[in-house]
Amino acid sequence: MSYINEYFFCEKVSPEHMDLFWSEGWRHFGSYFFRYEKLLSRKNKYSVIPLRINLKNFQYSKSQKRILKKNNDLTIIMRDAFIDKEKEDLFFAHRVRFKENIPDSIYTFLAKNPKIPCNTQEICLFQDNKLLAASFLDVGRQATSSIYTIFDPNEEKRSLGIYIILLAIDYSIKTGKTYYYPGYAYKEPSHYDYKKKFAAMEYYNWKKEWLELVPS
């Protein structure tokens, strides 16, 4: 049986075409666009499922409301994305969490010019001028899509990964978007399972259909 495993390169994409690519399961790191249905690791074989949230149906869970309250002491800054030494240092602190497939650089995920291939914003969280987290968010015409998030591993109790997704959802709703794409997860249990725990989640079945993701 053959599986989808495709890629292409493009340095400039319109907001409308970004919406289309995301709706067909594509993601990108810089100008490199890719989509794949299966992933083989040294130990496991994973079935990839692109995810999106239907924003008109989204509701916060009780635990997500607690995470919002827990982090209301942080300063939130949203702006055009750029890379500086502070974010590079945070990237290297964050990557100690990985046991395999350890990324070499923040530029594994972003172009040197983060405006390639589209409008990319960043959500940054500060505590007393110290950067605790940064997330990079593509903005299309009717959708947004998270590229990558880094955070201080010493602040694990804050659940910053979930918190920054909630901020991206809030931004997407306030700017009139229809969908928010948090990235890929797997059908099988993995460290990406936290993405599946948001309300109004849908998954792409690789047959041009988006279906409701029923929590397991």
Number of C-alpha atoms within 10 A of each C-alpha: 2 5 9 10 11 11 13 10 13 12 13 13 16 13 18 13 13 26 20 16 16 24 20 18 25 19 23 22 18 22 19 17 17 16 21 19 18 14 12 9 9 6 6 8 12 17 13 21 21 25 27 31 23 17 20 12 10 14 12 12 12 8 9 17 13 12 18 19 11 14 15 9 12 16 15 15 11 17 11 13 20 16 15 7 8 10 19 15 13 19 21 17 15 17 18 11 10 9 7 8 7 10 14 11 12 19 15 13 19 24 18 13 13 23 18 17 24 19 19 23 20 23 21 23 23 15 13 9 9 11 18 21 25 26 22 25 25 23 22 23 16 17 27 30 26 21 20 17 20 23 25 18 18 10 11 10 9 14 16 23 17 17 21 23 21 18 16 24 22 13 16 20 18 9 14 13 19 17 24 29 27 22 19 21 21 21 12 14 9 10 9 13 13 11 18 23 15 20 17 17 25 22 22 21 16 17 7 10 11 18 13 14 18 12 9 5
